[in-house]
């Protein structure tokens, strides 16, 4: 299979970005009418907007025991935390891995594991910088609980950031997801939190660069067998 050099640099755009690029382009025409220099600045911003909504294809590892990153960006936090209460999961701290997305990252969110969506819960909130710890508790968010084939649950949370004002989710409760499948996006800077199942350790470090649907976040260990009282 040959590689098209043009495809390396020009990525397809998600349909969610069409109206935003159209708005940027319209403003650019107005800027050109006012002053040519302003118009060229508008051209640059329109290209950036197209780039923001890019939706490249990704090659997901072909192993069912892997958890992959749900977002492009940088690992900003790894710490124990209780999943969002609105998901109805047990009130037990799990390892939370946070991936911070800047306005230059691709913002398409992908399923970290395969499974069935048990719950989707949106909660309005504030718009602190998404890299801050308190963003998980205070910011606008949309949470998903995904139940894997072995019965364990994994939570993934879309968190709005300082610039973001709109979380988009493509799935609903009862939908099935494949690992690496697109499930949503957040406009203009944000963060994704993944709550790993109990006993699963992350294979990434703070500061590591992540690629949604490709970078391995953790390896699933077999569920811990419950001992039966004699």
CORKALIN-V387338 format. One line per field, one symbol per residue. phi: phi as a letter, one per 40 degrees, with the letter a starting at -180 (. if undefined). A space follows every 50 residues. Layout:
phi=???
This chain:
phi=.cbcccccbbbcbccccdccccccccccccccccadcccccccccccccd ccccbccbbcdcbccbbbccacibcbabacacddcccgcdcbcbcbbbbc bcccccbccbccacibccabbcbcacbcdccccccccbcdabbbbbcccc gcbbbbbcbcbcccbabbbcbbdhccbbdgccbiabcggaabbbbcddgb bcbbbcgccbbdgbcccabccddcccccdc
